[in-house]
């Protein structure tokens, strides 16, 4: 039996997807490494920064954020928002330089105030490729402007709203059925759409507990219609083969 959808959880997943779509909208996504080799400065380990860290992981970028709050730090580690939690910019750079060179995704949290971390980065000449715009960032407007003047690009959001966000879930046996439903959708999304193909493949890995029972992404109306038909056919085939059926729910 299905439980009621968690509205706050859905809102968080949609926000992460929109951050991901915004990160990758300039066409720089590599088919193998995604945004590997780029550094995203998310600012804070909570709020908009937290969502951006998740998005950067899926996109394949290296990412950096900070918080002086020990509770926020521990939550970020528990939820898999960061791979490493360190105490200084110097420690963070030792990790980031290696992973950026290898073009691999990594997320690093620093246990200081985000504004102090930004100041240290500016003093050291550490330039991120991408960062949150000033109105979403815990950094001062002057800090964001200095990063931009040196060549960093603020992320422009909202492009994903041209499509509807669709979620799919089953009532049990999630580990077996959700990947099968994802495979149905892989054949619906054009192979040339590297951005959504990558999300479909990697979001379950990086979003962890958030998507244990439900997956989702933005689809056109036509894509959503085809997916519903193919997903229903998959469940029906299992019933014909004598397997215990699951209940399927697709929402938009």
Backbone torsions as a table, in degrees:
resi	resn	phi	psi	omega
1	UNK	NA	134.5	179.8
2	UNK	-74.9	141.4	168.7
3	UNK	-90.2	165.9	178.8
4	UNK	-64.6	140.7	178.8
5	UNK	-59.7	141.3	178.0
6	UNK	-83.4	104.1	-174.4
7	UNK	-62.6	-40.3	-178.9
8	UNK	-67.1	-37.6	177.7
9	UNK	-66.3	-44.9	177.9
10	UNK	-59.3	-41.6	-179.7
11	UNK	-62.4	-39.6	179.5
12	UNK	-66.0	-42.9	-179.9
13	UNK	-65.1	-41.9	177.8
14	UNK	-61.7	-42.2	179.4
15	UNK	-61.9	-42.7	177.9
16	UNK	-62.8	-42.6	179.7
17	UNK	-62.2	-42.6	-179.7
18	UNK	-64.6	-38.5	175.9
19	UNK	-64.2	-42.1	178.8
20	UNK	-61.8	-46.6	-178.9
21	UNK	-62.7	-38.2	179.3
22	UNK	-68.3	-38.0	177.6
23	UNK	-60.3	-36.5	-170.2
24	UNK	-102.9	7.0	-170.5
25	UNK	-75.2	-13.6	-176.8
26	UNK	-85.8	5.7	175.7
27	UNK	79.9	12.4	-176.5
28	UNK	-90.8	9.7	-176.3
29	UNK	-75.1	120.9	177.3
30	UNK	-81.8	142.6	-175.6
31	UNK	-64.2	-27.0	-178.9
32	UNK	-100.4	-48.2	-172.2
33	UNK	-102.4	-2.8	-177.3
34	UNK	63.4	-123.6	176.5
35	UNK	-97.4	24.2	178.5
36	UNK	-55.0	135.7	-177.3
37	UNK	98.4	-9.2	178.6
38	UNK	-105.8	151.3	179.5
39	UNK	-112.8	125.9	177.3
40	UNK	-107.3	125.7	175.8
41	UNK	-101.2	108.3	-174.8
42	UNK	-90.1	-9.6	177.9
43	UNK	82.9	-85.5	-172.0
44	UNK	-106.5	152.6	177.0
45	UNK	-82.1	3.0	177.9
46	UNK	-134.4	170.6	177.8
47	UNK	64.5	-135.9	-178.8
48	UNK	-59.6	-36.4	179.7
49	UNK	-64.3	-40.9	178.5
50	UNK	-60.3	-47.0	179.8
51	UNK	-62.0	-38.3	-179.7
52	UNK	-68.2	-35.9	177.0
53	UNK	-61.8	-45.3	176.2
54	UNK	-59.0	-46.7	-178.1
55	UNK	-61.6	-41.5	179.6
56	UNK	-64.6	-37.4	176.2
57	UNK	-59.4	-47.9	-179.8
58	UNK	-63.2	-38.8	-178.3
59	UNK	-72.8	-15.7	177.8
60	UNK	93.9	9.1	-177.3
61	UNK	-87.7	162.1	165.8
62	UNK	-84.1	144.0	-176.7
63	UNK	-142.4	156.0	-173.2
64	UNK	-142.4	138.0	175.8
65	UNK	-155.2	174.2	-175.2
66	UNK	-148.1	158.5	169.9
67	UNK	-161.2	138.9	176.8
68	UNK	-89.0	-4.2	-176.6
69	UNK	-88.5	115.6	-179.2
70	UNK	-59.8	-33.3	178.7
71	UNK	-65.9	-42.9	177.4
72	UNK	-63.9	-41.3	178.4
73	UNK	-59.2	-49.0	-178.1
74	UNK	-64.7	-38.8	179.2
75	UNK	-64.6	-39.4	179.6
76	UNK	-62.8	-38.3	178.2
77	UNK	-70.2	-45.4	-179.2
78	UNK	-60.3	-40.2	-176.0
79	UNK	-84.5	-1.6	-179.8
80	UNK	74.8	20.3	177.9
81	UNK	-68.3	-39.1	178.0
82	UNK	-121.1	147.8	174.9
83	UNK	-85.4	-31.4	-178.7
84	UNK	-135.7	142.5	173.4
85	UNK	-121.8	119.2	-176.2
86	UNK	-125.5	178.2	-173.7
87	UNK	-110.0	-4.5	-177.1
88	UNK	-151.0	161.1	176.1
89	UNK	-61.8	-37.7	-178.6
90	UNK	-60.3	-44.5	177.9
91	UNK	-63.8	-42.0	179.8
92	UNK	-61.4	-42.4	-177.5
93	UNK	-65.4	-33.9	178.3
94	UNK	-61.2	-37.2	178.0
95	UNK	-75.3	-48.2	-173.1
96	UNK	-64.8	-41.6	-177.3
97	UNK	-58.9	-41.6	-178.6
98	UNK	-67.3	-44.4	-177.0
99	UNK	-73.6	-35.5	175.8
100	UNK	-63.0	-42.1	178.7
101	UNK	-60.3	-39.7	-179.3
102	UNK	-84.0	-3.2	-179.9
103	UNK	59.5	44.0	-179.6
104	UNK	-115.0	151.1	178.2
105	UNK	-72.8	136.5	173.0
106	UNK	-157.9	144.4	177.3
107	UNK	-125.1	131.6	-175.3
108	UNK	-125.4	130.6	174.7
109	UNK	-107.5	142.9	179.3
110	UNK	-118.1	133.4	-174.9
111	UNK	-83.6	53.9	174.4
112	UNK	-139.3	173.0	177.4
113	UNK	-63.0	137.7	-179.4
114	UNK	-56.8	-37.7	179.0
115	UNK	-64.7	-37.7	178.0
116	UNK	-68.6	-36.8	176.9
117	UNK	-65.4	-42.8	178.1
118	UNK	-60.3	-41.5	179.6
119	UNK	-62.8	-41.1	178.5
120	UNK	-65.0	-39.6	178.3
121	UNK	-63.4	-43.1	179.5
122	UNK	-65.7	-38.6	178.4
123	UNK	-66.1	-36.6	-177.3
124	UNK	-87.3	-8.1	-176.8
125	UNK	75.5	27.6	177.5
126	UNK	-85.2	112.5	-173.9
127	UNK	-110.3	115.6	174.0
128	UNK	-74.2	154.8	174.8
129	UNK	-78.0	-37.0	-174.2
130	UNK	-137.9	146.4	177.7
131	UNK	-155.4	163.1	177.2
132	UNK	-66.8	144.8	174.1
133	UNK	-65.2	160.9	-173.3
134	UNK	-55.8	-38.6	-175.1
135	UNK	-71.3	-14.4	176.6
136	UNK	-105.6	-8.3	-168.6
137	UNK	-100.4	149.1	173.5
138	UNK	-79.3	-5.9	178.8
139	UNK	-75.1	161.0	175.0
140	UNK	-73.1	155.5	178.3
141	UNK	-58.8	-35.9	179.9
142	UNK	-65.2	-38.1	178.7
143	UNK	-66.0	-44.4	178.2
144	UNK	-61.0	-43.0	-179.7
145	UNK	-63.1	-37.1	178.6
146	UNK	-67.2	-41.8	176.3
147	UNK	-60.2	-45.1	-179.1
148	UNK	-64.6	-38.7	179.6
149	UNK	-64.0	-29.8	179.6
150	UNK	-84.3	-7.5	176.1
151	UNK	122.4	-4.5	176.0
152	UNK	-69.9	153.0	-180.0
153	UNK	-116.5	126.6	173.6
154	UNK	-74.1	140.6	-176.2
155	UNK	-77.9	128.5	177.8
156	UNK	-97.2	124.2	-173.9
157	UNK	-105.0	171.9	172.2
158	UNK	104.7	-8.6	-175.8
159	UNK	-65.2	-31.7	-175.2
160	UNK	-69.3	-15.0	-176.3
161	UNK	-69.2	-5.8	176.5
162	UNK	-70.3	-14.6	178.8
163	UNK	-121.7	163.9	177.6
164	UNK	-92.6	142.0	178.3
165	UNK	-85.2	122.5	-176.0
166	UNK	-113.6	134.7	176.2
167	UNK	-116.4	150.6	176.4
168	UNK	-136.2	142.6	-175.5
169	UNK	-150.9	158.5	171.3
170	UNK	-124.4	165.8	-174.2
171	UNK	-86.1	-10.6	-180.0
172	UNK	-167.9	176.5	175.9
173	UNK	52.6	46.7	-172.2
174	UNK	-63.8	-39.0	-175.7
175	UNK	-62.1	-32.5	-179.1
176	UNK	-87.0	-40.2	-170.3
177	UNK	-86.9	-36.8	-177.9
178	UNK	-61.9	-43.2	175.7
179	UNK	-62.1	-32.1	178.2
180	UNK	-69.5	-38.6	176.4
181	UNK	-68.3	-38.6	175.8
182	UNK	-59.2	-39.9	179.9
183	UNK	-63.4	-36.2	175.2
184	UNK	-58.9	-42.7	-176.5
185	UNK	-74.9	-29.6	176.6
186	UNK	-55.1	-37.0	-177.9
187	UNK	-78.8	-13.2	179.6
188	UNK	-88.5	-39.2	-179.2
189	UNK	-75.8	131.0	178.9
190	UNK	-55.7	138.8	179.7
191	UNK	-61.2	-25.7	179.6
192	UNK	-75.9	-11.8	179.9
193	UNK	-84.1	79.4	-174.5
194	UNK	-63.6	-32.4	-176.7
195	UNK	-64.5	-52.1	-177.2
196	UNK	-77.3	-31.6	175.3
197	UNK	-62.6	-39.9	179.3
198	UNK	-67.2	-44.3	177.7
199	UNK	-57.4	-47.0	-177.6
200	UNK	-60.7	-36.5	-177.4
201	UNK	-79.5	-37.9	-168.4
202	UNK	-110.0	-20.0	-179.4
203	UNK	-57.5	-41.4	178.3
204	UNK	-59.1	-32.6	179.7
205	UNK	-70.2	-45.6	-171.1
206	UNK	-88.5	-25.7	-179.7
207	UNK	-85.5	-13.2	169.9
208	UNK	55.6	-122.1	-173.1
209	UNK	-63.7	-25.4	-179.3
210	UNK	-61.1	-30.3	-174.8
211	UNK	-119.1	26.4	177.7
212	UNK	-65.2	-34.4	-175.0
213	UNK	-113.4	-4.7	-175.2
214	UNK	-156.8	135.5	174.6
215	UNK	-115.0	165.2	179.6
216	UNK	-168.4	157.1	173.5
217	UNK	-167.3	171.1	-179.2
218	UNK	-83.9	134.9	-179.3
219	UNK	-135.1	154.1	169.2
220	UNK	-75.1	165.4	178.9
221	UNK	-60.2	-40.9	-179.6
222	UNK	-65.8	-42.1	179.1
223	UNK	-64.3	-42.6	179.9
224	UNK	-62.1	-39.0	179.6
225	UNK	-64.6	-45.8	178.9
226	UNK	-64.3	-41.2	-179.7
227	UNK	-62.3	-44.0	179.2
228	UNK	-58.3	-42.5	-179.2
229	UNK	-66.7	-43.5	-178.8
230	UNK	-69.7	-37.5	178.1
231	UNK	-66.2	-42.1	177.4
232	UNK	-62.7	-39.3	178.9
233	UNK	-65.1	-36.2	178.3
234	UNK	-63.9	-44.2	178.0
235	UNK	-65.4	-41.5	-179.5
236	UNK	-63.5	-39.7	178.2
237	UNK	-60.8	-41.5	178.9
238	UNK	-62.5	-38.9	179.0
239	UNK	-65.8	-44.5	179.1
240	UNK	-60.5	-35.7	-179.4
241	UNK	-78.8	2.0	176.1
242	UNK	84.5	12.0	178.5
243	UNK	-84.2	151.2	-179.1
244	UNK	-64.7	122.4	-174.3
245	UNK	-72.5	155.1	171.6
246	UNK	-114.5	157.2	174.3
247	UNK	-88.9	136.5	-178.4
248	UNK	-112.3	137.0	174.8
249	UNK	-132.3	126.3	175.8
250	UNK	-122.4	119.2	-176.2
251	UNK	-120.4	152.2	174.2
252	UNK	-141.0	NA	NA
